[in-house]
Amino acid sequence: MTKIKSVDDLLNYAIARETEANNFYEKLAQAVKKDGMREILEGFAAEEAWHKEKLEAVKAGELAIGDEEIGSLGITDKLPEIKPAANMTYIDTLAFAMKKEKAAYTLYSNLAMVAQTQSLRQTLERLAQEEAYHKLRLEIEYDWETF
């Protein structure tokens, strides 16, 4: 991880992660064959792009704060690590995406703990909750497909 020395460093790091997440979901949406899931993944890509815009607005001095607590089915915690591969099954793809969302949630939660201002902390906490929501939606799909 890049050494974070300032709020700008933190925001730049988070913006880069959101760009990566957007690209990941766009590629995954193109690869998945299930129409309903393709639409969900395209939605995730759009939300990750929105997160990037939100972080850029924070960096420019504009803040939009909200709070919400998102639950979890706990499925992600029980799954083994999965490495991305061209021939991943639909279930493996869901599991991999859940792990990515959990990592994004953890990243924003950790960044929020070290944020220097309450506004930045609240924004990062909100982004963490949005990533938790993505994970929950993936867990529901995984549960639907496996049980």
N, CA, C and O atoms as a GROMACS GRO file, in nm:
protein
  588
    1MET      N    1   0.084  -0.118   0.000
    1MET     CA    2   0.000   0.000   0.000
    1MET      C    3   0.088   0.124   0.000
    1MET      O    4   0.194   0.125   0.063
    2THR      N    5   0.046   0.225  -0.069
    2THR     CA    6   0.117   0.351  -0.076
    2THR      C    7   0.121   0.414   0.062
    2THR      O    8   0.026   0.404   0.139
    3LYS      N    9   0.233   0.479   0.093
    3LYS     CA   10   0.243   0.548   0.220
    3LYS      C   11   0.158   0.674   0.215
    3LYS      O   12   0.173   0.756   0.125
    4ILE      N   13   0.068   0.688   0.311
    4ILE     CA   14  -0.025   0.801   0.313
    4ILE      C   15   0.027   0.903   0.413
    4ILE      O   16   0.037   0.876   0.533
    5LYS      N   17   0.058   1.021   0.361
    5LYS     CA   18   0.114   1.127   0.444
    5LYS      C   19   0.019   1.245   0.459
    5LYS      O   20   0.040   1.332   0.544
    6SER      N   21  -0.086   1.248   0.377
    6SER     CA   22  -0.178   1.362   0.381
    6SER      C   23  -0.317   1.317   0.341
    6SER      O   24  -0.337   1.205   0.294
    7VAL      N   25  -0.413   1.405   0.360
    7VAL     CA   26  -0.550   1.377   0.318
    7VAL      C   27  -0.554   1.358   0.166
    7VAL      O   28  -0.625   1.270   0.117
    8ASP      N   29  -0.478   1.438   0.093
    8ASP     CA   30  -0.475   1.422  -0.053
    8ASP      C   31  -0.421   1.284  -0.092
    8ASP      O   32  -0.473   1.221  -0.184
    9ASP      N   33  -0.317   1.237  -0.021
    9ASP     CA   34  -0.265   1.102  -0.047
    9ASP      C   35  -0.373   0.998  -0.024
    9ASP      O   36  -0.391   0.906  -0.104
   10LEU      N   37  -0.445   1.012   0.085
   10LEU     CA   38  -0.552   0.920   0.120
   10LEU      C   39  -0.660   0.920   0.012
   10LEU      O   40  -0.704   0.815  -0.034
   11LEU      N   41  -0.702   1.038  -0.029
   11LEU     CA   42  -0.806   1.050  -0.131
   11LEU      C   43  -0.758   0.997  -0.266
   11LEU      O   44  -0.834   0.930  -0.336
   12ASN      N   45  -0.635   1.027  -0.302
   12ASN     CA   46  -0.580   0.976  -0.429
   12ASN      C   47  -0.576   0.823  -0.428
   12ASN      O   48  -0.608   0.760  -0.529
   13TYR      N   49  -0.538   0.766  -0.315
   13TYR     CA   50  -0.534   0.621  -0.303
   13TYR      C   51  -0.675   0.563  -0.318
   13TYR      O   52  -0.694   0.466  -0.392
   14ALA      N   53  -0.771   0.620  -0.249
   14ALA     CA   54  -0.909   0.572  -0.256
   14ALA      C   55  -0.966   0.588  -0.397
   14ALA      O   56  -1.038   0.500  -0.446
   15ILE      N   57  -0.936   0.699  -0.462
   15ILE     CA   58  -0.983   0.723  -0.600
   15ILE      C   59  -0.925   0.616  -0.694
   15ILE      O   60  -0.996   0.565  -0.780
   16ALA      N   61  -0.799   0.584  -0.677
   16ALA     CA   62  -0.737   0.479  -0.760
   16ALA      C   63  -0.804   0.344  -0.737
   16ALA      O   64  -0.826   0.268  -0.831
   17ARG      N   65  -0.837   0.312  -0.612
   17ARG     CA   66  -0.906   0.185  -0.581
   17ARG      C   67  -1.044   0.180  -0.644
   17ARG      O   68  -1.087   0.076  -0.692
   18GLU      N   69  -1.114   0.293  -0.645
   18GLU     CA   70  -1.247   0.297  -0.706
   18GLU      C   71  -1.238   0.281  -0.858
   18GLU      O   72  -1.324   0.216  -0.919
   19THR      N   73  -1.136   0.337  -0.918
   19THR     CA   74  -1.115   0.320  -1.062
   19THR      C   75  -1.090   0.173  -1.092
   19THR      O   76  -1.145   0.120  -1.189
   20GLU      N   77  -1.007   0.108  -1.011
   20GLU     CA   78  -0.981  -0.036  -1.029
   20GLU      C   79  -1.110  -0.117  -1.013
   20GLU      O   80  -1.135  -0.209  -1.091
   21ALA      N   81  -1.190  -0.084  -0.914
   21ALA     CA   82  -1.314  -0.157  -0.890
   21ALA      C   83  -1.411  -0.138  -1.007
   21ALA      O   84  -1.476  -0.234  -1.049
   22ASN      N   85  -1.420  -0.017  -1.058
   22ASN     CA   86  -1.505   0.010  -1.174
   22ASN      C   87  -1.462  -0.076  -1.292
   22ASN      O   88  -1.546  -0.140  -1.356
   23ASN      N   89  -1.333  -0.079  -1.321
   23ASN     CA   90  -1.282  -0.159  -1.432
   23ASN      C   91  -1.308  -0.308  -1.410
   23ASN      O   92  -1.346  -0.379  -1.502
   24PHE      N   93  -1.289  -0.353  -1.286
   24PHE     CA   94  -1.313  -0.494  -1.252
   24PHE      C   95  -1.457  -0.533  -1.283
   24PHE      O   96  -1.482  -0.634  -1.349
   25TYR      N   97  -1.553  -0.453  -1.236
   25TYR     CA   98  -1.693  -0.487  -1.256
   25TYR      C   99  -1.737  -0.474  -1.402
   25TYR      O  100  -1.822  -0.549  -1.448
   26GLU      N  101  -1.679  -0.379  -1.474
   26GLU     CA  102  -1.711  -0.369  -1.616
   26GLU      C  103  -1.665  -0.494  -1.691
   26GLU      O  104  -1.740  -0.547  -1.773
   27LYS      N  105  -1.544  -0.541  -1.663
   27LYS     CA  106  -1.493  -0.662  -1.728
   27LYS      C  107  -1.572  -0.785  -1.684
   27LYS      O  108  -1.604  -0.871  -1.767
   28LEU      N  109  -1.603  -0.793  -1.557
   28LEU     CA  110  -1.678  -0.907  -1.506
   28LEU      C  111  -1.817  -0.911  -1.566
   28LEU      O  112  -1.867  -1.019  -1.598
   29ALA      N  113  -1.880  -0.797  -1.582
   29ALA     CA  114  -2.014  -0.790  -1.642
   29ALA      C  115  -2.010  -0.840  -1.786
   29ALA      O  116  -2.104  -0.905  -1.832
   30GLN      N  117  -1.904  -0.810  -1.857
   30GLN     CA  118  -1.892  -0.857  -1.995
   30GLN      C  119  -1.872  -1.008  -2.002
   30GLN      O  120  -1.914  -1.072  -2.099
   31ALA      N  121  -1.810  -1.065  -1.900
   31ALA     CA  122  -1.777  -1.208  -1.902
   31ALA      C  123  -1.890  -1.297  -1.852
   31ALA      O  124  -1.899  -1.414  -1.891
   32VAL      N  125  -1.977  -1.243  -1.766
   32VAL     CA  126  -2.082  -1.326  -1.707
   32VAL      C  127  -2.194  -1.351  -1.808
   32VAL      O  128  -2.228  -1.264  -1.888
   33LYS      N  129  -2.249  -1.471  -1.803
   33LYS     CA  130  -2.351  -1.507  -1.901
   33LYS      C  131  -2.493  -1.489  -1.849
   33LYS      O  132  -2.587  -1.486  -1.929
   34LYS      N  133  -2.511  -1.478  -1.722
   34LYS     CA  134  -2.644  -1.464  -1.662
   34LYS      C  135  -2.688  -1.318  -1.671
   34LYS      O  136  -2.625  -1.231  -1.610
   35ASP      N  137  -2.795  -1.291  -1.745
   35ASP     CA  138  -2.840  -1.154  -1.771
   35ASP      C  139  -2.864  -1.074  -1.643
   35ASP      O  140  -2.815  -0.961  -1.632
   36GLY      N  141  -2.937  -1.129  -1.549
   36GLY     CA  142  -2.966  -1.056  -1.425
   36GLY      C  143  -2.840  -1.017  -1.351
   36GLY      O  144  -2.831  -0.906  -1.298
   37MET      N  145  -2.744  -1.108  -1.347
   37MET     CA  146  -2.619  -1.077  -1.277
   37MET      C  147  -2.538  -0.976  -1.356
   37MET      O  148  -2.469  -0.892  -1.297
   38ARG      N  149  -2.543  -0.983  -1.489
   38ARG     CA  150  -2.472  -0.884  -1.570
   38ARG      C  151  -2.521  -0.744  -1.537
   38ARG      O  152  -2.441  -0.651  -1.524
   39GLU      N  153  -2.652  -0.729  -1.523
   39GLU     CA  154  -2.708  -0.598  -1.489
   39GLU      C  155  -2.663  -0.553  -1.351
   39GLU      O  156  -2.634  -0.435  -1.330
   40ILE      N  157  -2.658  -0.645  -1.256
   40ILE     CA  158  -2.611  -0.610  -1.120
   40ILE      C  159  -2.466  -0.564  -1.126
   40ILE      O  160  -2.431  -0.463  -1.065
   41LEU      N  161  -2.382  -0.638  -1.198
   41LEU     CA  162  -2.240  -0.602  -1.207
   41LEU      C  163  -2.221  -0.470  -1.280
   41LEU      O  164  -2.133  -0.391  -1.243
   42GLU      N  165  -2.302  -0.444  -1.382
   42GLU     CA  166  -2.294  -0.314  -1.450
   42GLU      C  167  -2.335  -0.203  -1.353
   42GLU      O  168  -2.279  -0.093  -1.356
   43GLY      N  169  -2.433  -0.232  -1.268
   43GLY     CA  170  -2.473  -0.136  -1.166
   43GLY      C  171  -2.362  -0.111  -1.066
   43GLY      O  172  -2.338   0.003  -1.025
   44PHE      N  173  -2.291  -0.219  -1.027
   44PHE     CA  174  -2.178  -0.203  -0.936
   44PHE      C  175  -2.071  -0.115  -1.001
   44PHE      O  176  -2.013  -0.028  -0.935
   45ALA      N  177  -2.044  -0.138  -1.129
   45ALA     CA  178  -1.944  -0.056  -1.200
   45ALA      C  179  -1.983   0.090  -1.195
   45ALA      O  180  -1.900   0.177  -1.170
   46ALA      N  181  -2.111   0.118  -1.219
   46ALA     CA  182  -2.159   0.257  -1.215
   46ALA      C  183  -2.146   0.314  -1.074
   46ALA      O  184  -2.110   0.431  -1.058
   47GLU      N  185  -2.176   0.234  -0.973
   47GLU     CA  186  -2.164   0.282  -0.835
   47GLU      C  187  -2.019   0.309  -0.798
   47GLU      O  188  -1.990   0.405  -0.726
   48GLU      N  189  -1.927   0.225  -0.846
   48GLU     CA  190  -1.785   0.249  -0.818
   48GLU      C  191  -1.740   0.378  -0.886
   48GLU      O  192  -1.660   0.453  -0.829
   49ALA      N  193  -1.790   0.404  -1.006
   49ALA     CA  194  -1.759   0.530  -1.073
   49ALA      C  195  -1.816   0.647  -0.993
   49ALA      O  196  -1.753   0.752  -0.983
   50TRP      N  197  -1.934   0.628  -0.937
   50TRP     CA  198  -1.995   0.733  -0.854
   50TRP      C  199  -1.912   0.754  -0.726
   50TRP      O  200  -1.894   0.868  -0.683
   51HIS      N  201  -1.861   0.646  -0.667
   51HIS     CA  202  -1.774   0.661  -0.549
   51HIS      C  203  -1.652   0.746  -0.585
   51HIS      O  204  -1.611   0.833  -0.509
   52LYS      N  205  -1.594   0.718  -0.702
   52LYS     CA  206  -1.478   0.796  -0.746
   52LYS      C  207  -1.515   0.944  -0.757
   52LYS      O  208  -1.441   1.031  -0.711
   53GLU      N  209  -1.630   0.972  -0.818
   53GLU     CA  210  -1.675   1.111  -0.830
   53GLU      C  211  -1.695   1.174  -0.693
   53GLU      O  212  -1.660   1.290  -0.671
   54LYS      N  213  -1.751   1.096  -0.600
   54LYS     CA  214  -1.774   1.146  -0.465
   54LYS      C  215  -1.641   1.180  -0.397
   54LYS      O  216  -1.628   1.285  -0.333
   55LEU      N  217  -1.544   1.093  -0.412
   55LEU     CA  218  -1.412   1.118  -0.353
   55LEU      C  219  -1.346   1.240  -0.418
   55LEU      O  220  -1.280   1.319  -0.350
   56GLU      N  221  -1.363   1.255  -0.547
   56GLU     CA  222  -1.308   1.372  -0.616
   56GLU      C  223  -1.376   1.500  -0.565
   56GLU      O  224  -1.312   1.604  -0.554
   57ALA      N  225  -1.506   1.491  -0.535
   57ALA     CA  226  -1.577   1.606  -0.479
   57ALA      C  227  -1.527   1.638  -0.339
   57ALA      O  228  -1.514   1.754  -0.302
   58VAL      N  229  -1.499   1.533  -0.261
   58VAL     CA  230  -1.441   1.554  -0.127
   58VAL      C  231  -1.307   1.624  -0.141
   58VAL      O  232  -1.278   1.718  -0.068
   59LYS      N  233  -1.228   1.578  -0.235
   59LYS     CA  234  -1.096   1.638  -0.257
   59LYS      C  235  -1.108   1.785  -0.298
   59LYS      O  236  -1.022   1.866  -0.264
   60ALA      N  237  -1.216   1.818  -0.370
   60ALA     CA  238  -1.237   1.957  -0.414
   60ALA      C  239  -1.302   2.043  -0.305
   60ALA      O  240  -1.321   2.163  -0.324
   61GLY      N  241  -1.335   1.980  -0.191
   61GLY     CA  242  -1.392   2.057  -0.080
   61GLY      C  243  -1.543   2.047  -0.069
   61GLY      O  244  -1.603   2.114   0.015
   62GLU      N  245  -1.605   1.966  -0.151
   62GLU     CA  246  -1.750   1.945  -0.145
   62GLU      C  247  -1.776   1.812  -0.074
   62GLU      O  248  -1.710   1.713  -0.104
   63LEU      N  249  -1.870   1.810   0.018
   63LEU     CA  250  -1.898   1.687   0.093
   63LEU      C  251  -2.046   1.653   0.087
   63LEU      O  252  -2.131   1.742   0.096
   64ALA      N  253  -2.076   1.528   0.072
   64ALA     CA  254  -2.213   1.478   0.082
   64ALA      C  255  -2.210   1.364   0.183
   64ALA      O  256  -2.154   1.258   0.156
   65ILE      N  257  -2.270   1.386   0.296
   65ILE     CA  258  -2.261   1.292   0.406
   65ILE      C  259  -2.395   1.223   0.427
   65ILE      O  260  -2.501   1.284   0.416
   66GLY      N  261  -2.389   1.098   0.458
   66GLY     CA  262  -2.508   1.022   0.495
   66GLY      C  263  -2.463   0.908   0.586
   66GLY      O  264  -2.344   0.875   0.590
   67ASP      N  265  -2.554   0.850   0.658
   67ASP     CA  266  -2.516   0.736   0.739
   67ASP      C  267  -2.621   0.628   0.730
   67ASP      O  268  -2.741   0.655   0.722
   68GLU      N  269  -2.574   0.506   0.731
   68GLU     CA  270  -2.660   0.391   0.715
   68GLU      C  271  -2.576   0.270   0.754
   68GLU      O  272  -2.458   0.263   0.723
   69GLU      N  273  -2.638   0.177   0.821
   69GLU     CA  274  -2.568   0.055   0.861
   69GLU      C  275  -2.619  -0.060   0.774
   69GLU      O  276  -2.740  -0.081   0.764
   70ILE      N  277  -2.528  -0.132   0.711
   70ILE     CA  278  -2.564  -0.243   0.622
   70ILE      C  279  -2.524  -0.373   0.690
   70ILE      O  280  -2.414  -0.385   0.744
   71GLY      N  281  -2.612  -0.469   0.688
   71GLY     CA  282  -2.586  -0.600   0.747
   71GLY      C  283  -2.508  -0.690   0.652
   71GLY      O  284  -2.464  -0.648   0.545
   72SER      N  285  -2.493  -0.815   0.693
   72SER     CA  286  -2.422  -0.914   0.615
   72SER      C  287  -2.482  -1.051   0.642
   72SER      O  288  -2.531  -1.077   0.752
   73LEU      N  289  -2.478  -1.137   0.544
   73LEU     CA  290  -2.520  -1.275   0.565
   73LEU      C  291  -2.407  -1.358   0.624
   73LEU      O  292  -2.430  -1.470   0.671
   74GLY      N  293  -2.285  -1.306   0.623
   74GLY     CA  294  -2.170  -1.376   0.679
   74GLY      C  295  -2.112  -1.482   0.588
   74GLY      O  296  -2.021  -1.556   0.628
   75ILE      N  297  -2.162  -1.493   0.466
   75ILE     CA  298  -2.115  -1.595   0.374
   75ILE      C  299  -1.969  -1.573   0.336
   75ILE      O  300  -1.890  -1.667   0.330
   76THR      N  301  -1.934  -1.449   0.310
   76THR     CA  302  -1.800  -1.416   0.263
   76THR      C  303  -1.693  -1.465   0.360
   76THR      O  304  -1.587  -1.512   0.317
   77ASP      N  305  -1.719  -1.454   0.489
   77ASP     CA  306  -1.621  -1.494   0.589
   77ASP      C  307  -1.594  -1.644   0.589
   77ASP      O  308  -1.489  -1.688   0.637
   78LYS      N  309  -1.685  -1.723   0.536
   78LYS     CA  310  -1.672  -1.869   0.538
   78LYS      C  311  -1.608  -1.925   0.411
   78LYS      O  312  -1.578  -2.044   0.404
   79LEU      N  313  -1.588  -1.840   0.312
   79LEU     CA  314  -1.536  -1.887   0.183
   79LEU      C  315  -1.385  -1.882   0.179
   79LEU      O  316  -1.323  -1.792   0.237
   80PRO      N  317  -1.323  -1.978   0.109
   80PRO     CA  318  -1.177  -1.972   0.091
   80PRO      C  319  -1.141  -1.861  -0.007
   80PRO      O  320  -1.227  -1.811  -0.081
   81GLU      N  321  -1.015  -1.822  -0.006
   81GLU     CA  322  -0.969  -1.722  -0.103
   81GLU      C  323  -0.975  -1.782  -0.243
   81GLU      O  324  -0.946  -1.900  -0.263
   82ILE      N  325  -1.014  -1.699  -0.337
   82ILE     CA  326  -1.025  -1.742  -0.476
   82ILE      C  327  -0.941  -1.648  -0.562
   82ILE      O  328  -0.949  -1.526  -0.549
   83LYS      N  329  -0.861  -1.707  -0.649
   83LYS     CA  330  -0.781  -1.626  -0.741
   83LYS      C  331  -0.858  -1.611  -0.872
   83LYS      O  332  -0.921  -1.705  -0.919
   84PRO      N  333  -0.852  -1.491  -0.930
   84PRO     CA  334  -0.924  -1.471  -1.056
   84PRO      C  335  -0.865  -1.558  -1.167
   84PRO      O  336  -0.743  -1.576  -1.175
   85ALA      N  337  -0.952  -1.610  -1.251
   85ALA     CA  338  -0.910  -1.693  -1.362
   85ALA      C  339  -1.010  -1.675  -1.477
   85ALA      O  340  -1.126  -1.642  -1.454
   86ALA      N  341  -0.964  -1.697  -1.596
   86ALA     CA  342  -1.049  -1.679  -1.714
   86ALA      C  343  -1.166  -1.777  -1.716
   86ALA      O  344  -1.271  -1.747  -1.772
   87ASN      N  345  -1.148  -1.894  -1.657
   87ASN     CA  346  -1.250  -1.998  -1.663
   87ASN      C  347  -1.327  -2.013  -1.531
   87ASN      O  348  -1.373  -2.122  -1.498
   88MET      N  349  -1.340  -1.906  -1.456
   88MET     CA  350  -1.411  -1.912  -1.328
   88MET      C  351  -1.557  -1.947  -1.350
   88MET      O  352  -1.620  -1.902  -1.446
   89THR      N  353  -1.611  -2.027  -1.259
   89THR     CA  354  -1.754  -2.056  -1.261
   89THR      C  355  -1.829  -1.933  -1.211
   89THR      O  356  -1.770  -1.840  -1.155
   90TYR      N  357  -1.958  -1.933  -1.232
   90TYR     CA  358  -2.041  -1.823  -1.184
   90TYR      C  359  -2.031  -1.811  -1.031
   90TYR      O  360  -2.019  -1.700  -0.979
   91ILE      N  361  -2.035  -1.924  -0.961
   91ILE     CA  362  -2.025  -1.924  -0.815
   91ILE      C  363  -1.890  -1.870  -0.771
   91ILE      O  364  -1.884  -1.789  -0.678
   92ASP      N  365  -1.783  -1.913  -0.837
   92ASP     CA  366  -1.650  -1.861  -0.802
   92ASP      C  367  -1.639  -1.712  -0.829
   92ASP      O  368  -1.575  -1.639  -0.753
   93THR      N  369  -1.702  -1.666  -0.936
   93THR     CA  370  -1.702  -1.523  -0.969
   93THR      C  371  -1.772  -1.444  -0.859
   93THR      O  372  -1.724  -1.339  -0.817
   94LEU      N  373  -1.886  -1.495  -0.813
   94LEU     CA  374  -1.956  -1.428  -0.703
   94LEU      C  375  -1.870  -1.425  -0.578
   94LEU      O  376  -1.860  -1.322  -0.511
   95ALA      N  377  -1.807  -1.538  -0.546
   95ALA     CA  378  -1.722  -1.545  -0.426
   95ALA      C  379  -1.606  -1.448  -0.436
   95ALA      O  380  -1.574  -1.380  -0.338
   96PHE      N  381  -1.543  -1.441  -0.552
   96PHE     CA  382  -1.431  -1.349  -0.571
   96PHE      C  383  -1.477  -1.204  -0.554
   96PHE      O  384  -1.410  -1.124  -0.488
   97ALA      N  385  -1.590  -1.171  -0.615
   97ALA     CA  386  -1.642  -1.035  -0.604
   97ALA      C  387  -1.679  -1.001  -0.460
   97ALA      O  388  -1.656  -0.888  -0.415
   98MET      N  389  -1.735  -1.097  -0.386
   98MET     CA  390  -1.768  -1.073  -0.244
   98MET      C  391  -1.642  -1.040  -0.165
   98MET      O  392  -1.641  -0.948  -0.083
   99LYS      N  393  -1.535  -1.114  -0.192
   99LYS     CA  394  -1.408  -1.090  -0.121
   99LYS      C  395  -1.354  -0.950  -0.155
   99LYS      O  396  -1.302  -0.881  -0.068
  100LYS      N  397  -1.367  -0.910  -0.282
  100LYS     CA  398  -1.322  -0.775  -0.322
  100LYS      C  399  -1.401  -0.667  -0.250
  100LYS      O  400  -1.345  -0.568  -0.204
  101GLU      N  401  -1.532  -0.687  -0.238
  101GLU     CA  402  -1.615  -0.588  -0.170
  101GLU      C  403  -1.583  -0.583  -0.020
  101GLU      O  404  -1.584  -0.476   0.040
  102LYS      N  405  -1.556  -0.697   0.038
  102LYS     CA  406  -1.518  -0.699   0.180
  102LYS      C  407  -1.386  -0.622   0.199
  102LYS      O  408  -1.371  -0.547   0.295
  103ALA      N  409  -1.292  -0.643   0.107
  103ALA     CA  410  -1.164  -0.571   0.115
  103ALA      C  411  -1.186  -0.420   0.100
  103ALA      O  412  -1.121  -0.342   0.170
  104ALA      N  413  -1.275  -0.380   0.011
  104ALA     CA  414  -1.304  -0.237  -0.007
  104ALA      C  415  -1.368  -0.180   0.119
  104ALA      O  416  -1.336  -0.070   0.162
  105TYR      N  417  -1.460  -0.256   0.178
  105TYR     CA  418  -1.523  -0.214   0.304
  105TYR      C  419  -1.416  -0.194   0.412
  105TYR      O  420  -1.416  -0.093   0.483
  106THR      N  421  -1.327  -0.291   0.425
  106THR     CA  422  -1.221  -0.283   0.525
  106THR      C  423  -1.130  -0.164   0.500
  106THR      O  424  -1.092  -0.093   0.593
  107LEU      N  425  -1.095  -0.142   0.373
  107LEU     CA  426  -1.011  -0.027   0.338
  107LEU      C  427  -1.074   0.103   0.383
  107LEU      O  428  -1.010   0.183   0.452
  108TYR      N  429  -1.200   0.127   0.345
  108TYR     CA  430  -1.265   0.253   0.381
  108TYR      C  431  -1.286   0.265   0.532
  108TYR      O  432  -1.274   0.374   0.588
  109SER      N  433  -1.315   0.156   0.597
  109SER     CA  434  -1.330   0.160   0.743
  109SER      C  435  -1.198   0.198   0.810
  109SER      O  436  -1.196   0.280   0.901
  110ASN      N  437  -1.090   0.138   0.763
  110ASN     CA  438  -0.958   0.170   0.819
  110ASN      C  439  -0.917   0.314   0.789
  110ASN      O  440  -0.862   0.383   0.875
  111LEU      N  441  -0.943   0.359   0.667
  111LEU     CA  442  -0.911   0.497   0.632
  111LEU      C  443  -0.993   0.595   0.716
  111LEU      O  444  -0.943   0.700   0.756
  112ALA      N  445  -1.119   0.560   0.742
  112ALA     CA  446  -1.204   0.647   0.825
  112ALA      C  447  -1.147   0.661   0.966
  112ALA      O  448  -1.157   0.768   1.026
  113MET      N  449  -1.088   0.554   1.017
  113MET     CA  450  -1.032   0.560   1.153
  113MET      C  451  -0.914   0.656   1.164
  113MET      O  452  -0.888   0.709   1.272
  114VAL      N  453  -0.843   0.679   1.054
  114VAL     CA  454  -0.728   0.768   1.060
  114VAL      C  455  -0.754   0.904   0.996
  114VAL      O  456  -0.664   0.989   0.989
  115ALA      N  457  -0.875   0.926   0.950
  115ALA     CA  458  -0.910   1.054   0.887
  115ALA      C  459  -0.895   1.167   0.989
  115ALA      O  460  -0.927   1.150   1.107
  116GLN      N  461  -0.848   1.280   0.942
  116GLN     CA  462  -0.818   1.393   1.031
  116GLN      C  463  -0.939   1.481   1.061
  116GLN      O  464  -0.940   1.554   1.160
  117THR      N  465  -1.042   1.475   0.976
  117THR     CA  466  -1.159   1.559   1.000
  117THR      C  467  -1.284   1.472   1.009
  117THR      O  468  -1.290   1.362   0.954
  118GLN      N  469  -1.382   1.522   1.080
  118GLN     CA  470  -1.506   1.449   1.094
  118GLN      C  471  -1.577   1.433   0.960
  118GLN      O  472  -1.634   1.328   0.932
  119SER      N  473  -1.574   1.535   0.877
  119SER     CA  474  -1.639   1.528   0.746
  119SER      C  475  -1.579   1.418   0.660
  119SER      O  476  -1.652   1.341   0.598
  120LEU      N  477  -1.446   1.412   0.655
  120LEU     CA  478  -1.379   1.309   0.576
  120LEU      C  479  -1.408   1.171   0.637
  120LEU      O  480  -1.433   1.076   0.563
  121ARG      N  481  -1.404   1.160   0.767
  121ARG     CA  482  -1.434   1.034   0.835
  121ARG      C  483  -1.574   0.986   0.799
  121ARG      O  484  -1.594   0.868   0.767
  122GLN      N  485  -1.672   1.076   0.805
  122GLN     CA  486  -1.809   1.039   0.772
  122GLN      C  487  -1.824   0.998   0.626
  122GLN      O  488  -1.899   0.905   0.595
  123THR      N  489  -1.755   1.066   0.538
  123THR     CA  490  -1.761   1.030   0.397
  123THR      C  491  -1.703   0.891   0.374
  123THR      O  492  -1.761   0.811   0.301
  124LEU      N  493  -1.590   0.863   0.435
  124LEU     CA  494  -1.527   0.732   0.420
  124LEU      C  495  -1.613   0.622   0.484
  124LEU      O  496  -1.621   0.511   0.431
  125GLU      N  497  -1.675   0.653   0.596
  125GLU     CA  498  -1.765   0.555   0.658
  125GLU      C  499  -1.884   0.526   0.567
  125GLU      O  500  -1.928   0.412   0.557
  126ARG      N  501  -1.935   0.628   0.500
  126ARG     CA  502  -2.046   0.609   0.407
  126ARG      C  503  -2.004   0.523   0.289
  126ARG      O  504  -2.078   0.434   0.247
  127LEU      N  505  -1.885   0.548   0.236
  127LEU     CA  506  -1.834   0.466   0.127
  127LEU      C  507  -1.816   0.321   0.172
  127LEU      O  508  -1.843   0.228   0.096
  128ALA      N  509  -1.770   0.302   0.295
  128ALA     CA  510  -1.757   0.166   0.350
  128ALA      C  511  -1.893   0.096   0.351
  128ALA      O  512  -1.903  -0.021   0.315
  129GLN      N  513  -1.995   0.167   0.391
  129GLN     CA  514  -2.129   0.108   0.396
  129GLN      C  515  -2.182   0.075   0.256
  129GLN      O  516  -2.253  -0.024   0.238
  130GLU      N  517  -2.147   0.155   0.158
  130GLU     CA  518  -2.189   0.125   0.022
  130GLU      C  519  -2.120  -0.002  -0.028
  130GLU      O  520  -2.181  -0.082  -0.099
  131GLU      N  521  -1.993  -0.020   0.007
  131GLU     CA  522  -1.923  -0.143  -0.030
  131GLU      C  523  -1.985  -0.262   0.043
  131GLU      O  524  -1.995  -0.371  -0.014
  132ALA      N  525  -2.027  -0.243   0.167
  132ALA     CA  526  -2.094  -0.349   0.241
  132ALA      C  527  -2.225  -0.387   0.173
  132ALA      O  528  -2.263  -0.504   0.170
  133TYR      N  529  -2.294  -0.288   0.118
  133TYR     CA  530  -2.418  -0.315   0.046
  133TYR      C  531  -2.392  -0.398  -0.079
  133TYR      O  532  -2.468  -0.490  -0.109
  134HIS      N  533  -2.284  -0.367  -0.152
  134HIS     CA  534  -2.248  -0.447  -0.268
  134HIS      C  535  -2.224  -0.592  -0.225
  134HIS      O  536  -2.272  -0.685  -0.289
  135LYS      N  537  -2.149  -0.609  -0.118
  135LYS     CA  538  -2.117  -0.743  -0.069
  135LYS      C  539  -2.244  -0.817  -0.031
  135LYS      O  540  -2.258  -0.936  -0.062
  136LEU      N  541  -2.336  -0.750   0.035
  136LEU     CA  542  -2.462  -0.813   0.075
  136LEU      C  543  -2.542  -0.857  -0.048
  136LEU      O  544  -2.596  -0.968  -0.050
  137ARG      N  545  -2.548  -0.773  -0.149
  137ARG     CA  546  -2.620  -0.811  -0.271
  137ARG      C  547  -2.557  -0.934  -0.337
  137ARG      O  548  -2.627  -1.021  -0.386
  138LEU      N  549  -2.424  -0.940  -0.337
  138LEU     CA  550  -2.354  -1.056  -0.392
  138LEU      C  551  -2.379  -1.180  -0.305
  138LEU      O  552  -2.396  -1.290  -0.358
  139GLU      N  553  -2.380  -1.162  -0.173
  139GLU     CA  554  -2.407  -1.275  -0.084
  139GLU      C  555  -2.547  -1.331  -0.107
  139GLU      O  556  -2.566  -1.452  -0.104
  140ILE      N  557  -2.642  -1.244  -0.128
  140ILE     CA  558  -2.780  -1.290  -0.155
  140ILE      C  559  -2.784  -1.371  -0.284
  140ILE      O  560  -2.846  -1.477  -0.288
  141GLU      N  561  -2.718  -1.323  -0.388
  141GLU     CA  562  -2.713  -1.396  -0.515
  141GLU      C  563  -2.641  -1.530  -0.495
  141GLU      O  564  -2.687  -1.632  -0.546
  142TYR      N  565  -2.531  -1.529  -0.422
  142TYR     CA  566  -2.456  -1.653  -0.395
  142TYR      C  567  -2.545  -1.752  -0.320
  142TYR      O  568  -2.550  -1.870  -0.354
  143ASP      N  569  -2.614  -1.703  -0.218
  143ASP     CA  570  -2.703  -1.788  -0.140
  143ASP      C  571  -2.812  -1.846  -0.229
  143ASP      O  572  -2.845  -1.964  -0.219
  144TRP      N  573  -2.868  -1.762  -0.314
  144TRP     CA  574  -2.975  -1.806  -0.405
  144TRP      C  575  -2.924  -1.916  -0.499
  144TRP      O  576  -2.996  -2.013  -0.526
  145GLU      N  577  -2.801  -1.902  -0.547
  145GLU     CA  578  -2.747  -1.995  -0.644
  145GLU      C  579  -2.695  -2.125  -0.583
  145GLU      O  580  -2.688  -2.227  -0.652
  146THR      N  581  -2.659  -2.123  -0.456
  146THR     CA  582  -2.595  -2.240  -0.397
  146THR      C  583  -2.683  -2.320  -0.304
  146THR      O  584  -2.648  -2.432  -0.268
  147PHE      N  585  -2.796  -2.265  -0.262
  147PHE     CA  586  -2.881  -2.339  -0.168
  147PHE      C  587  -3.018  -2.364  -0.224
  147PHE      O  588  -3.102  -2.425  -0.157
   0.00000   0.00000   0.00000
